[in-house]
């Protein structure tokens, strides 16, 4: 697609991620210059790569966040397992969650446990 602009024009090619257009790669060329098919192919290939690399960066970021979360869960679990006292386990879980979530209060709401045999 071309857009007029004084003595230049732009060739724009969509940048697509997961089927969605997220931007455009715009190449300014002199108005009188004719763009060849192989040049257009190059512009399209670069726009495709930008989309692929942007998606890869997003996936890497998502994977990194998931790994951080799993590491945090593992650390909290190890601290909880460091005791056999149920009350201490609960206190540790509350303390660690409060720190991880940066909240001032976490409450435990007891529930009546019924036996499946009754």
C-alpha positions, 0 to 999 in steps of 0.5 A, a space after each residue: 500500500 502506498 501513501 503520498 507525502 510531498 516528494 516521498 511515498 511510503 510502502 506499508 506492510 502489516 506486522 501480524 502476530 497470531 493473526 492480528 495486525 499489531 502495526 505496520 512497517 513503513 518504508 519511505 521511498 522517493 516518489 518517482 522510484 518504482 519498487 521491484 517485486 524482490 524489494 517488496 518481498 524483502 519488506 514483507 519478509 522483514 515485517 513477518 520476522 518482526 511479528 515472529 520475533 515479537 511473539 517469541 519475546 512475548 512467549 519468553 516473557 510469559 515463560 519467565 514469569 511462569 518460572 518465577 512463580 513456580 520458583 516462588 511456590 517451591 520456596 514457600 512449599 519448602 518453608 511450609 514443609 520445614 515443620 510438622 506442626 500444623 499451626 506453624 505450617 499455616 503461620 508460615 504459609 500466611 507470612 510467605 503469601 503476605 510477603 509474596 503478594 505485598 498485602 498486609 493481611 491474610 485470613 484463614 476461614 475455618 470450615 467444618 469438616 465432615 467425614 464422608 462416612 457420616 
